[in-house]
Structure formats: structure tokens, C-alpha cells
Amino acid sequence: MITLNLSGANWRTSTRSTGNGNCVEVAAVGARVAVRDSKDRSGPALAFPESAWAAFVTGIDTVRPG
């Protein structure tokens, strides 16, 4: 298991977020992308290699309604 120091992470939400609290936040941390629930900012975060996150985002973009 890899432990990341997220104390200085610059968390952000999607520009498409409606601000209703049902979002995730992401932060670049070295060569990883961390993801957390915006409703539980002190809770756990998942971390993915940048390449895996890029593939995920690309996959979402191909199935998102226009």
C-alpha cells in the first residue's frame, strides 16, 4: 500500500458541478490523482496513477450525453 501526504493537496471539483454537495474532489499528488467525497473531506481518499485517471476520464467523456 502507498501512503500519500495529502495535507498540501490542491483539491478541486468539476466545473460542471452544480454545488449540491454530491460531488467528488480530485487533487494531483506527485504522479497520482487522489479522489475524495466532497461531503467527507477528512475521510478516506483513493489514489490512482495519472495514466489510470486519464483513461477513466476519457472513458467517461465518450459515454457522456452530448
Steps between C-alpha positions, in 0.01 A plus 500: 500500500622851417450777754466850355531825691184687403542789746612743229279365222317753282153341487254601228156406376378481145395821328180311418422451868167650601608568857240267652758314710489177299846534352844357515814708522830421330857608566825432317752360747830421335437239232161410648150643501317487831120492515278566803135557587427873529259432787772329706817700443677349799403147395691256282630573152579268213815552294556394141798519265464797263467265202211310661321827587547628143351177361205528739428861402532416130258210547246724671528760227415242233175392671383837636182628334577789265 
